[in-house]
C-alpha cells in the first residue's frame, strides 16, 4: 500500500472557519505550570462526518480572554460573573468556535486548533446550520 503521509494528514484536517460545537466531555486538571484548567472534548459535524477536537481553558491572566469568550458563546455568563466555572457546567453546552490550521509546537505537525469561541450571529460551516436570509421580510 502506497501513500503520502503528509497529504493524508492534510486531507484529514478541518477547513479553517467558524463551526457549531457541543461539549462532549470536560475535565478539571492542573497544567504542568500549576494553573487550574478545564480540558474540553468538542464535537462538531463537518462535511457529513463527526469530528472531535480538544481544547483547554487555562486560568491565567494571559489566557482569561478564552475563558470569557467560551462562557459568552455557551451562555455561561452567570459562571463568568460569579467567578466560578466547573467542568460539569460545560457539559453539553453548545456554541460556535473558530478553527485554524497551525503547526503544533510539540509535534511539528500541521493540526487544527481552536482559535477562539464566538457568538452565533456569524455564519457557521456546519452542515446542519441553515444560513439566515436577510431578504425575507419581517411580518411581525
Phi, psi and omega per residue, in radians:
X1 nan 2.180 3.128
X2 -1.853 2.493 3.104
X3 -2.794 2.844 3.055
X4 -1.902 1.850 -3.041
X5 -1.010 -0.757 -3.130
X6 -1.084 -0.732 -3.134
X7 -1.189 -0.677 3.116
X8 -1.093 -0.757 3.110
X9 -1.109 -0.735 -3.125
X10 -1.126 -0.708 -3.139
X11 -1.178 -0.419 -3.135
X12 -1.419 -0.208 -3.098
X13 -1.278 2.636 3.037
X14 -1.430 2.346 3.074
X15 -1.050 2.548 3.110
X16 -1.072 2.503 3.121
X17 2.716 -2.973 -3.125
X18 -1.779 2.337 -3.088
X19 -2.392 2.640 3.019
X20 -1.452 2.475 -3.139
X21 -2.358 2.858 2.981
X22 -2.335 2.378 3.110
X23 -1.329 2.028 -3.130
X24 -1.582 -0.532 3.135
X25 -2.700 2.601 3.106
X26 -2.544 2.325 -3.120
X27 -2.347 2.332 3.057
X28 -1.453 2.341 -3.125
X29 -2.516 3.117 3.028
X30 -2.118 2.294 -3.131
X31 -1.229 2.933 3.112
X32 -1.036 -0.502 3.122
X33 -1.469 -0.026 3.094
X34 1.599 0.227 -3.141
X35 -1.617 2.510 3.037
X36 -1.151 2.512 3.113
X37 -2.720 2.825 3.039
X38 -2.135 2.131 3.037
X39 -1.538 2.283 -3.099
X40 -2.011 2.359 2.947
X41 -1.813 2.050 -3.025
X42 -1.915 2.277 3.094
X43 -1.788 2.345 3.116
X44 -2.322 2.691 2.986
X45 -1.932 1.996 -3.061
X46 -2.221 2.064 3.094
X47 0.887 0.762 3.073
X48 1.411 0.075 3.118
X49 -2.156 2.585 3.084
X50 -1.483 2.291 -3.079
X51 -2.232 2.495 3.063
X52 -2.049 2.386 3.057
X53 -2.200 2.677 3.081
X54 -2.034 2.467 3.094
X55 -2.522 2.791 3.134
X56 -2.197 2.383 3.005
X57 -1.810 1.864 -3.043
X58 -1.795 2.229 -3.090
X59 -1.468 1.501 3.001
X60 -2.405 2.696 3.108
X61 -0.991 -0.647 -3.100
X62 -1.192 -0.551 -3.082
X63 -1.851 0.111 -3.093
X64 -1.077 -0.497 3.136
X65 -0.984 -0.604 -3.106
X66 -1.254 -0.667 3.069
X67 -1.109 -0.776 3.140
X68 -1.062 -0.813 -3.129
X69 -1.163 -0.667 3.092
X70 -1.073 -0.830 -3.136
X71 -1.081 -0.742 3.129
X72 -1.149 -0.717 -3.096
X73 -1.235 -0.444 -3.069
X74 -1.899 0.105 3.112
X75 1.358 0.380 3.116
X76 -1.693 0.692 -3.108
X77 -1.092 -0.588 3.141
X78 -1.155 -0.716 3.091
X79 -1.084 -0.687 3.121
X80 -1.135 -0.799 -3.133
X81 -1.133 -0.618 -3.134
X82 -1.419 -0.215 3.135
X83 1.256 0.530 -3.126
X84 -2.559 1.979 3.101
X85 -2.163 2.145 -3.140
X86 -1.948 2.737 -3.131
X87 -1.001 -0.748 -3.107
X88 -1.131 -0.416 3.067
X89 -1.136 -0.487 -3.037
X90 -1.482 -0.412 -3.051
X91 -0.996 2.325 3.098
X92 1.137 0.139 3.062
X93 -1.265 2.573 3.131
X94 -2.103 2.677 3.098
X95 -3.045 -2.830 3.134
X96 -2.148 2.599 3.103
X97 -2.454 2.762 3.076
X98 -1.837 2.214 3.139
X99 -1.795 2.408 3.006
X100 -2.224 2.837 3.031
X101 -1.870 2.118 -3.104
X102 -2.425 2.738 3.039
X103 -1.299 2.191 3.092
X104 -1.207 2.172 -3.057
X105 -1.149 -0.446 -3.126
X106 -1.510 -0.645 -3.067
X107 -1.799 -0.371 -3.093
X108 1.348 0.201 -3.098
X109 -1.822 2.483 3.062
X110 -1.129 2.283 -3.049
X111 -2.567 2.825 3.022
X112 -1.447 2.482 3.074
X113 -2.425 2.609 3.046
X114 -1.366 2.025 3.117
X115 -1.384 -0.741 -3.081
X116 -2.918 2.834 3.012
X117 -1.778 2.538 -2.969
X118 -2.401 2.861 3.073
X119 -1.383 2.680 -3.024
X120 -1.318 -0.066 -3.053
X121 -1.154 -0.324 3.083
X122 -1.658 2.571 -3.041
X123 -1.094 2.421 3.079
X124 -1.776 2.869 -3.116
X125 -1.770 0.154 3.132
X126 -1.158 2.597 3.127
X127 -1.134 -0.551 -3.036
X128 -1.588 0.099 3.126
X129 -1.647 2.191 3.089
X130 -1.639 2.146 -3.105
X131 -1.160 2.593 3.126
X132 -1.320 2.284 3.141
X133 -1.795 1.901 -3.095
X134 -1.269 -0.227 -3.103
X135 -1.426 -0.172 3.131
X136 -1.390 2.157 -3.099
X137 -1.228 2.684 3.106
X138 -1.557 1.970 -3.103
X139 -1.633 0.037 -3.088
X140 -1.336 nan nan
